[in-house]
Amino acid sequence: MRIQARVMACGVAVSIMSAAPLAQGQAPARVMVGVQDVAWSADGRRLYFSAMRVKSDFSDDAPTKWSVYAYEIGAPTVTLVAAQAFSVSASPAGARLMVGRLVDGNRDLFVIEANGRPLERLTTDPAEDYGGVWSPDGRSIAFTSKRSGRSEVYVANADGSNVRRLIDAGSDRTLNPAWSPDGRFIACYRERGDGADQVYVVRPDGSDARNVTNDAFNNVFPGWTPDGRIVYGQGQKGRPTLAFVVDADGRNKASLLGIKSFFVRYSPDGSRIAYLEEHPESDGVRIVVADRQGRVMATAPLGSVGLSARPGPGRARSHGRR
């Protein structure tokens, strides 16, 4: 029997399939692909994502197994961009990526070129920093950090300086920041520990925080539509997770084309969507590209994930700011 599992890695969900405990004489765990952090390039021609090949019982799971890949829409294969990188976002100006890496046992944020060449290290705090995203104008970043002892969203200048906490959520965690297209708001979700996480929006200065989902469902991984609505995954125990959209003030909530996904991202021009869904024929997930009507245009070929040569993470200059 197979049971669905949602694994939290660096504040980002990885939807994969895990096997029930093996009985004596049962076959060993299968190998599958986990995916997280799907991001569009600024020109909309490719997707960047982090992925790993792992046994279905997670016995070989490790942060260093994640790598960042690029998928040219419609191409027959994906390209390894950066090994040992567990999250990725693309610069709005193009040509650069922000990735998370494990260095000396600590997670920090780095900027690399789109071809994988390291450029600079953004964070050096002893606490974990991960899940970084640029503002639309490229002048600021938002990311998740454990600087307070629990995962919370922070904002900073694009070079990693002037770090400040976005919202005080008490004992809850705040995760997965996403900037609105006009840069006036940041969406994130508040993990409450009761299976009913909620999506919030807040201004970059920390003001005007509000719960936009405000229901009994589990609402996670918000992103934005080009016209300023919030797209997110909504789940309930025993039911598949569905993609929903809602206005930034919490009104006009509706299902997004009936798509079964917890993670959806619109292309920069709004003509396409990329989302993660359970693979219908095998373990793991697949990355689907569809038009705005939900018609599937392509699926990323993930067969080479985890099989490519794995170069070291390289060196990057560090600002040394905290």
Buried (B, 14 or more C-beta within 10 A) or exposed (E): EEEEBBBEBBBBBBBBBBBEEEEEEEEEBBEBBBBBBBBBBBEBBBBBBBBBBBBBBBEEBEBBBBBBBBBBBEEEEBBBBBBBBBBBBBBBEEEBBBBBBBBEEBBBBBBBBBEBEBBBBBBBBEBBBBBBBBBBEBEBBBBBBBBEEBBBBBBBBBEBEEBEBBBEBEEBBBBBBBBBBEBBBBBBBBBBEEEBBBBBBBBBEBEEBEEBBBBEBBBBBBBBBEEEBBBBBBBBEEEEBBBBBBBBEBEEBEEBBEBBBBBBBBBBEEEBBBBBBBBEEEBBBBBBBBEBEBEEBBBBBBEBBBEBEBEEBBEBEBBEBE
